[in-house]
Amino acid sequence: MPLTLTLTEGVLPIGKEKEAVKQITDSLLKTHHLTGNTVMTPNITANVHIVPIGFSFSGGEEFLGAWAEWKVPSFALADHAIIKQHFAEVTEIIHQLSDKKQPKDRIYLNVVHAVDGAWNLDGIAMTNEELGEAISKG
């Protein structure tokens, strides 16, 4: 389940990106009751993109922003209560790691769901049912 964390340069102090990814990953696992799952944990991956100042915009004007986007199977982050909890936690993680300088209303999160059968785990395209079976073994 890849996470793309995109930050305008300066949103987080240099070196805090790794901590952000770890805390966001832990939040996703926790909200899905998968903390410590040996199958799911290594299959949560992340990329961090730092956008130079002057290349992030809101309403056509330059600003400092933070974006977290998950790409997940359709059963993950599908329950509204889980989404609300996880999104609140991610917002707080970024806000805290920015030394409370990044306003919460400039932290954006979203989820992209893959269609059933269009998810690859261990080099094999799996249906939601097959993924569930694999995850339950961890």
The 8 nearest C-alpha neighbors of each residue, nearest first, counted from 0:
[[1, 43, 71, 70, 44, 42, 2, 69],
 [2, 0, 44, 45, 70, 43, 69, 3],
 [1, 3, 45, 69, 68, 44, 4, 46],
 [2, 4, 46, 68, 45, 67, 47, 5],
 [3, 5, 67, 47, 66, 48, 46, 2],
 [6, 4, 48, 66, 47, 65, 49, 3],
 [7, 5, 65, 49, 50, 64, 8, 48],
 [6, 8, 50, 63, 64, 49, 10, 51],
 [7, 9, 51, 49, 50, 52, 10, 6],
 [8, 10, 11, 12, 7, 13, 52, 63],
 [11, 9, 8, 7, 97, 101, 6, 63],
 [12, 10, 97, 9, 15, 13, 96, 16],
 [11, 13, 15, 9, 14, 97, 10, 96],
 [14, 12, 15, 11, 16, 9, 8, 10],
 [13, 15, 16, 12, 17, 18, 11, 19],
 [14, 16, 18, 17, 13, 12, 11, 19],
 [17, 15, 19, 18, 14, 20, 11, 13],
 [18, 16, 20, 19, 15, 21, 14, 47],
 [17, 19, 21, 15, 16, 20, 22, 14],
 [18, 20, 16, 22, 17, 21, 23, 15],
 [19, 21, 23, 17, 18, 22, 24, 16],
 [22, 20, 18, 24, 19, 23, 25, 17],
 [21, 23, 25, 19, 24, 20, 18, 26],
 [24, 22, 26, 20, 25, 21, 89, 19],
 [25, 23, 21, 27, 26, 22, 20, 28],
 [24, 26, 22, 28, 23, 27, 29, 21],
 [27, 25, 23, 29, 24, 28, 30, 22],
 [26, 28, 24, 30, 29, 25, 23, 31],
 [27, 29, 33, 34, 25, 31, 26, 30],
 [30, 28, 32, 26, 34, 31, 27, 33],
 [29, 31, 27, 32, 28, 26, 81, 85],
 [30, 32, 28, 29, 33, 27, 81, 75],
 [33, 31, 29, 30, 34, 28, 27, 36],
 [34, 32, 28, 36, 31, 29, 35, 39],
 [35, 33, 28, 29, 36, 32, 25, 40],
 [34, 36, 37, 33, 40, 28, 137, 39],
 [35, 37, 137, 33, 39, 34, 38, 40],
 [38, 36, 137, 40, 39, 35, 41, 134],
 [39, 37, 137, 134, 36, 40, 41, 42],
 [38, 40, 42, 36, 41, 37, 134, 43],
 [39, 41, 42, 43, 37, 36, 38, 35],
 [42, 40, 43, 39, 38, 37, 44, 36],
 [43, 41, 39, 40, 44, 0, 38, 120],
 [42, 44, 0, 41, 40, 1, 39, 45],
 [45, 43, 1, 42, 0, 2, 46, 41],
 [46, 44, 2, 1, 3, 47, 43, 20],
 [45, 47, 3, 4, 2, 48, 44, 1],
 [46, 48, 4, 5, 3, 49, 45, 16],
 [49, 47, 5, 4, 6, 50, 46, 3],
 [50, 48, 6, 8, 7, 5, 51, 47],
 [49, 51, 7, 8, 6, 48, 54, 52],
 [52, 50, 8, 54, 7, 53, 49, 55],
 [51, 53, 54, 8, 7, 50, 55, 63],
 [52, 54, 61, 55, 51, 62, 56, 50],
 [53, 55, 52, 51, 50, 56, 61, 7],
 [56, 54, 61, 62, 53, 63, 7, 64],
 [55, 57, 61, 60, 62, 59, 58, 54],
 [58, 56, 59, 60, 62, 61, 55, 64],
 [57, 59, 60, 56, 61, 62, 55, 105],
 [58, 60, 57, 56, 61, 55, 62, 54],
 [61, 59, 56, 57, 58, 62, 55, 53],
 [62, 60, 56, 55, 53, 57, 59, 54],
 [61, 63, 56, 55, 64, 57, 60, 53],
 [64, 62, 7, 55, 10, 61, 65, 52],
 [63, 65, 105, 7, 6, 106, 62, 66],
 [64, 66, 6, 106, 5, 107, 7, 105],
 [67, 65, 107, 5, 108, 4, 106, 6],
 [68, 66, 4, 108, 3, 107, 5, 109],
 [69, 67, 109, 3, 110, 2, 108, 66],
 [70, 68, 2, 110, 1, 71, 111, 3],
 [69, 71, 111, 1, 0, 112, 110, 2],
 [70, 72, 0, 112, 75, 113, 69, 73],
 [73, 71, 113, 112, 74, 75, 118, 114],
 [72, 74, 112, 75, 113, 71, 114, 77],
 [75, 73, 77, 72, 76, 127, 71, 112],
 [76, 74, 77, 73, 72, 71, 31, 78],
 [75, 77, 82, 78, 81, 74, 110, 79],
 [76, 78, 75, 74, 79, 73, 82, 81],
 [77, 79, 81, 80, 76, 82, 75, 74],
 [78, 80, 82, 81, 83, 77, 76, 84],
 [81, 79, 83, 82, 78, 84, 85, 77],
 [82, 80, 84, 78, 79, 83, 85, 30],
 [81, 83, 79, 85, 80, 84, 76, 86],
 [84, 82, 80, 86, 81, 85, 87, 79],
 [85, 83, 81, 87, 82, 86, 80, 88],
 [84, 86, 88, 82, 87, 83, 81, 89],
 [85, 87, 89, 83, 88, 84, 82, 90],
 [88, 86, 90, 84, 85, 89, 83, 91],
 [87, 89, 85, 91, 86, 90, 92, 84],
 [90, 88, 92, 86, 91, 87, 23, 85],
 [91, 89, 87, 93, 88, 92, 86, 94],
 [90, 92, 94, 88, 89, 93, 95, 87],
 [93, 91, 89, 95, 90, 94, 96, 88],
 [92, 94, 96, 90, 95, 91, 97, 89],
 [93, 95, 99, 91, 97, 101, 92, 96],
 [96, 94, 99, 98, 92, 97, 93, 91],
 [97, 95, 93, 98, 94, 92, 11, 15],
 [98, 96, 11, 99, 94, 95, 100, 101],
 [97, 99, 95, 96, 100, 94, 101, 11],
 [100, 98, 94, 95, 97, 101, 96, 102],
 [99, 101, 98, 97, 102, 94, 10, 95],
 [100, 102, 94, 99, 97, 10, 103, 105],
 [103, 101, 104, 105, 100, 94, 106, 99],
 [102, 104, 105, 106, 90, 94, 101, 91],
 [103, 105, 102, 106, 107, 101, 90, 64],
 [106, 104, 103, 64, 102, 107, 65, 101],
 [105, 107, 65, 103, 104, 66, 64, 90],
 [108, 106, 66, 65, 105, 67, 109, 104],
 [109, 107, 67, 66, 68, 86, 106, 110],
 [108, 110, 68, 69, 67, 111, 107, 66],
 [111, 109, 69, 68, 70, 112, 108, 71],
 [110, 112, 70, 69, 71, 113, 109, 68],
 [113, 111, 73, 71, 72, 70, 110, 114],
 [114, 112, 72, 73, 71, 117, 115, 111],
 [113, 115, 117, 116, 73, 112, 72, 118],
 [116, 114, 126, 117, 127, 113, 73, 72],
 [115, 126, 117, 125, 118, 114, 124, 127],
 [118, 116, 114, 115, 113, 124, 125, 119],
 [117, 119, 124, 125, 116, 72, 120, 113],
 [118, 120, 124, 123, 122, 125, 121, 117],
 [121, 119, 122, 123, 124, 118, 125, 42],
 [122, 120, 123, 119, 124, 42, 125, 38],
 [121, 123, 120, 119, 124, 125, 118, 42],
 [124, 122, 119, 120, 121, 125, 118, 126],
 [125, 123, 119, 118, 117, 116, 120, 122],
 [126, 124, 116, 118, 129, 119, 130, 123],
 [125, 127, 116, 129, 128, 115, 130, 118],
 [126, 128, 130, 129, 115, 131, 116, 125],
 [127, 129, 131, 126, 130, 132, 125, 133],
 [130, 128, 132, 126, 131, 127, 125, 133],
 [131, 129, 127, 133, 132, 128, 125, 134],
 [130, 132, 128, 134, 129, 133, 135, 127],
 [131, 133, 129, 135, 130, 134, 128, 136],
 [132, 134, 130, 131, 135, 136, 129, 38],
 [133, 135, 131, 136, 137, 38, 132, 39],
 [134, 136, 132, 137, 133, 131, 38, 36],
 [137, 135, 134, 133, 132, 38, 37, 36],
 [136, 37, 38, 36, 135, 134, 39, 133]]
